[in-house]
């Protein structure tokens, strides 16, 4: 196994849900020892969907490679344990509402007194400052707030929310890219730092070009980048076509038997195709249902007209190219079953390090973590008996 870039880095991870856990999981997959601090009942992100053996698909997808200890942050034992971890942690991450972690005594100003080089990252909805800082929010609300839903309207003009938690996942990526150089600065120069990451700013960064387009177009939705570009119903499904260049446009309509569109004098320039988009869409809606998706692809792709079948996830997972290119591996999550893992660019395949793909059960690694902090076996038993730190459930129970 190749050494991870963050081997030897210890991460104290208070985050819950998806955004923070996604970022800390990426650190773990690159070798960091991520110690996940959970409340006794577990991260609320474990219940984002159907719950089984203490997990849902989202919690497995974004918590692989971590170690979990479950504790009450207001109990004497919980506080003592977290203080010991914080004193040696290279990175601390939290996703409480602004002000909460400070009241618990584990804010950046508190921890840098005992750990000056710590890289500290707060992940929140609207950020740590501003009138909305303490406003509760979730992914869909930030999609609404950031303009994403207006940019992505349904055909009748209704603003549309993405069917996945796109902002949370994107925030995890942006947070990871902020943490990586901060850890490098810590390594090279011995500097600590504070990172204020938020769903709001990540959503805007993701839509950076669309924000520019909006202003450039006079504070209104920008026209399409080119036409045609969209999905169209065929005899047995849908096909996505994209014909930006003039020769692609002409070829597309010649090959589907619509020379009237290919030769239309009002459709011979980029600007006119956008201006007369309704005419193009009407022709495709009339013609594409005459053949199957596969028949159209056989006609169009050999001539390098850009098109693809609109797949569902089963189609993707079973596609020969996906299998041949090792885009997906399969793992067994204890107590949950066999699941696909999309291999992340720049990381080894999941199958090359199966142990790293395990998402921990609630408090699963508590005894190991306590032992590493210097607690004796008798002390660990006493801590569990007092209840401030939750003992892990027996493996058999966790697997039911």
Steps between C-alpha positions, in 0.01 A plus 500: 500500500639840398556741787222756539583869478357552849641194673583604858249789504244479782158655443254572782170497315185636666313535169167335428276467196672502159704815425753475785510118502567500124804724547635301795442174313719625216772571757455144633520344155826689449639344819396724790386348829154655523348461848128556461340645813134401510224565753392185685206456260731540198550753220159621375628434149462127569125541450506680161292226340420143589685402817656154530761383751553859611564630148333631188671516158593866555677433829693212346589704192647791700651337809723228359845461649424673831503388862202579722471577868159596640486733801306772676684829453346634822616208717823511699634187329402623153668835556818338633524263204449775243759721670758221473429451129492874430843550658661271242273557198644655186153588371173574681169516311154595626158566348295631790294815461730803553567559869422149622853355492630807686245448776617140528856624548650359179502805272805606301610760756476237776693231317778709352607589855598137558567413135631810317563321169150356470313535170143571607204483261139599564235383254160669517206604289557875463846545653617631836414868448216704353128535579418143392794335682283325758209432265427126476514362150541189288617418148169572326462838669847603384410387149211746525701779665795479258301524177566140400130414479424793269791407276361146480132560420251237390339540153203689650734746671474355852834526688640148543696348787771251408394147598824443691664702777719676248601797716602283796714276280655800324571666835688188606721528191569872549570444869748224420679722248526770769632255758766346276708819450443599864654169608788563260559844657493337842751238385735746326481806722355379831199728458153438632196647325125541514269409210142626480324275248131523423233353276410852383848587377556157349173520307605838360849377412349202317280740302770762447462513121120512526522803733718675242261401220204639693660843541639499146151427365349793690395332826290234334551138394762475228405338169608139438868452429408343166223313323408222483597359839252292693327167545229378269255213517569206271294189430639324808648767727693826470807619316721798583632691199751783488585681177691820566707527183338588167603177329363295789169683477471438126607134532253434781199614301617345175551163670156502666337588167417865569673683216238773539659591834859441388448742208276751674655843429388622841709231676842541342669704772558439870297807594208410275486143630466633854245759387295233323551224756130415510511403132793263562341342807171448313680317216684270740185428702324405176777282361684322781203281611511328159797278599647345813781666687739227385401549135564873522836448668601255226418768242648804675809390692694354201478850348620652831175676575501524879228290660450258788227280635339643816584231756375419845744382768453133416592575138811681619614233745454223243653686207802323343703821491440567870613147581800501267624840624465397869280800571308309769592236757272313738541476878335308782392732782465294817133467587384684187595295196675539166522854364664675204783746563578754230879509485627853561751646251849511650434230760567126482206281410275410792573132438871564561436607859168347615560571870515871423152484345331400827269762652509470880206405717411737785795508742656195335858605572444648846706239690794529258497881506480512880788253527714713269428801723653315796192368678540157662254217439346557842466872436336433165247266660423763763458773237254286307314415822456869582346558157679816393669296228286237330631146480480352150214262431600134467585416140216247479246762604639755259464253216134416563 
